[in-house]
Amino acid sequence: MTSQSTAKGIWAFEDFIRFASAFSPHGYGHYHATYEKSEGSWRMESSKLTCLREDIVTPLFSFYISDSLRTLLGKAFRPTAPQ
């Protein structure tokens, strides 16, 4: 608790999503959340996801998506501004 009406929390997460049988991302990280108490109830004010690791799992192989690969893919697929 940061005060009588505010708090912060860090929650670990792991997710595994199946897209048919050919492609499954597997991720790990943390949610960083802030909370505020209002009218006697706690409510989440903000949440930020920090991804620590992502793996791609297929029936034939698995590979780790490194930070540099994630950055490269983000740049390659980032929408461009209209000219």
C-alpha positions as CSV (number, residue, x, y, z in Angstrom):
1,M,0.0,0.0,0.0
2,T,1.3,3.4,-0.9
3,S,-1.3,5.3,1.2
4,Q,-4.7,4.6,2.8
5,S,-6.4,4.9,-0.7
6,T,-3.7,3.9,-3.2
7,A,-1.6,0.7,-3.7
8,K,0.8,-0.8,-6.3
9,G,1.2,-4.5,-7.2
10,I,3.4,-6.6,-9.5
11,W,1.8,-9.8,-10.8
12,A,3.7,-12.5,-12.6
13,F,2.0,-14.0,-15.7
14,E,2.5,-16.9,-18.1
15,D,0.4,-17.4,-21.2
16,F,0.1,-20.0,-23.8
17,I,-2.1,-19.4,-26.8
18,R,-3.0,-22.1,-29.3
19,F,-3.7,-21.0,-32.8
20,A,-4.9,-24.2,-34.4
21,S,-2.2,-26.8,-34.1
22,A,0.6,-25.1,-36.0
23,F,1.5,-22.0,-34.0
24,S,1.5,-21.3,-30.3
25,P,3.1,-18.3,-28.6
26,H,4.2,-18.8,-25.1
27,G,5.0,-15.7,-23.0
28,Y,6.2,-14.7,-19.5
29,G,6.4,-11.4,-17.8
30,H,4.8,-9.1,-15.2
31,Y,1.8,-6.8,-14.8
32,H,2.6,-3.6,-13.0
33,A,-0.7,-2.3,-11.6
34,T,-1.8,0.7,-9.5
35,Y,-5.0,0.7,-7.5
36,E,-7.2,3.3,-5.9
37,K,-9.8,2.9,-3.1
38,S,-13.0,4.8,-3.9
39,E,-16.3,4.6,-2.0
40,G,-15.0,1.6,0.0
41,S,-13.9,-0.5,-3.0
42,W,-10.5,-1.0,-4.6
43,R,-10.3,-0.4,-8.3
44,M,-7.4,-0.9,-10.8
45,E,-6.3,2.5,-12.1
46,S,-3.5,1.4,-14.5
47,S,-1.8,-1.7,-15.7
48,K,1.4,-2.1,-17.7
49,L,2.6,-5.4,-19.2
50,T,6.4,-6.1,-19.1
51,C,7.2,-9.1,-21.3
52,L,10.3,-11.0,-20.2
53,R,10.3,-13.8,-22.7
54,E,8.3,-15.0,-25.7
55,D,8.7,-18.4,-27.4
56,I,7.0,-19.6,-30.6
57,V,6.1,-23.3,-30.4
58,T,5.2,-25.4,-33.4
59,P,4.9,-29.2,-33.9
60,L,8.3,-29.3,-35.5
61,F,10.4,-26.7,-33.6
62,S,10.4,-24.0,-31.0
63,F,12.3,-20.7,-30.9
64,Y,12.9,-17.8,-28.6
65,I,12.0,-14.3,-29.8
66,S,14.8,-12.1,-28.4
67,D,14.5,-8.4,-27.7
68,S,16.4,-7.5,-30.8
69,L,14.2,-9.7,-33.0
70,R,11.1,-8.2,-31.4
71,T,12.4,-4.7,-32.1
72,L,13.2,-5.6,-35.7
73,L,9.8,-7.2,-36.3
74,G,8.1,-4.1,-34.7
75,K,9.9,-1.8,-37.1
76,A,9.2,-4.0,-40.1
77,F,5.4,-4.1,-39.3
78,R,5.0,-0.6,-37.9
79,P,2.4,1.3,-39.9
80,T,3.8,4.2,-41.8
81,A,2.4,7.8,-41.7
82,P,0.5,8.9,-44.8
83,Q,2.7,11.0,-47.1
